Amino acid sequence: MFLIPHCIAMGQAAGTAAALAVQGGTEPREMDVVVLQKQLLDQGVLLRGRIRSLRQPDRF
């Protein structure tokens, strides 16, 4: 039961990475991680250990 939120977040990250890769005409492994993290934050995903510059104080 406790792993379900992690699985959901991982699936969302994988799907978002795949979509961004298709849009950018690149492989997911070549993607800029910061771009992926920003997109996930825009989708409301809570990321642990985020890069300080990505934090948006008004959201937390």
C-alpha positions in Angstrom: 0.0 0.0 0.0 2.7 2.5 0.9 4.5 2.2 -2.5 1.5 3.2 -4.6 2.2 7.0 -4.5 5.8 6.4 -5.5 4.7 4.3 -8.4 2.2 6.9 -9.5 4.9 9.6 -9.4 7.4 7.4 -11.3 4.8 6.7 -14.0 4.0 10.4 -14.3 7.7 11.2 -14.6 8.3 8.5 -17.2 5.3 9.6 -19.3 6.3 13.2 -19.1 9.9 12.5 -20.1 8.6 10.4 -23.0 6.3 13.2 -24.2 9.0 15.9 -23.9 11.4 13.7 -25.8 8.9 13.2 -28.6 8.2 16.9 -28.7 11.9 17.7 -28.8 12.8 14.9 -31.3 15.3 13.4 -28.8 15.8 10.3 -26.7 14.5 10.5 -23.1 18.0 9.8 -21.7 19.3 12.9 -23.6 16.7 15.2 -21.9 17.7 18.1 -19.7 16.7 17.0 -16.2 15.9 20.5 -15.1 13.3 20.9 -17.9 11.7 17.6 -16.8 11.7 18.7 -13.2 10.1 22.1 -14.1 7.4 20.4 -16.1 6.6 17.9 -13.3 6.4 20.8 -10.8 4.0 22.6 -13.2 1.9 19.4 -13.1 1.8 19.6 -9.3 4.2 16.7 -8.7 6.0 17.0 -5.3 9.7 16.4 -5.9 12.1 15.6 -3.0 15.6 17.0 -3.2 14.7 19.5 -5.9 17.3 22.0 -7.2 17.0 25.1 -5.0 16.4 27.3 -8.1 13.3 25.3 -9.0 11.5 26.0 -5.7 8.6 28.3 -5.8 8.0 29.6 -2.3 4.3 30.5 -3.0 3.5 26.9 -3.7 4.6 25.5 -0.3 
